[in-house]
Amino acid sequence: MLLEEVGILARVMVWMYSAAKKLGLQLKAFIPVLLGLGCSVPAVTGIRILSTRRQGLATIAMLAFIPCS
């Protein structure tokens, strides 16, 4: 994959990790956020992978700012 060869994916993951640490979330909280780019319904369902209820509620609050396409 071209993105892996150029190194963009690694840079994006470092950025996402630092953003997650500032928000007090785990890195796997961005999986529902990425799902939310298409539709919020599967994104809200995807918060079941998070370990705590507080992280799930914080992720749902972030999803409110992502417009559905």
QUIKA-V771401 format. One record per backbone hydrogen bond with DSSP energy under -0.5 kcal/mol. CO is the residue of the C=O (numbers start at 1). NH is the residue of the N-H. If there is no record, write none. Layout:
co={CO:CO}
nh={NH:NH}
//
This chain:
co={1:2:3:3:3:7:8:9:10:11:12:13:14:15:16:17:18:19:20:20:26:27:28:29:30:31:32:34:35:35:38:39:40:41:42:44:45:46:47:52:53:54:55:56:57:58:59:60:61:62:63:65}
nh={5:6:7:8:9:11:12:13:14:15:16:17:18:19:20:21:22:23:24:25:29:30:31:33:34:35:36:37:38:39:69:43:44:45:46:47:48:49:50:56:57:58:59:60:61:62:63:64:64:65:66:67}
//
